[in-house]
């Protein structure tokens, strides 16, 4: 397959495929003269690799969920903010000589 056929097969733009090939992150290809050709088998392998990579990334992302920062909830957020400001003021007053 040529660039346009391979790009259509992968569902991407021809320019994207050309960029991937130039960066050596795209599917395997062969250059004959001025033509670059792709085998369907190599495109299928590329799709499988990307699918595996995506699944691995999703698993890692799911494992990281739930490890977020501590979130404080308050029924009266204005009172909470006032309390924090009073505490900060108290620390400031008692630490300044």
Secondary structure by P-SEA (a helix, b strand, c coil): ccaaaaaaaacccaaaaaaaaaaccccbbbbcccbbbbbaaaaaaaaaaaaaaaaaaaaaaaaacccccbbbbbccaaaaaaaaaaaaaaaaaaacc
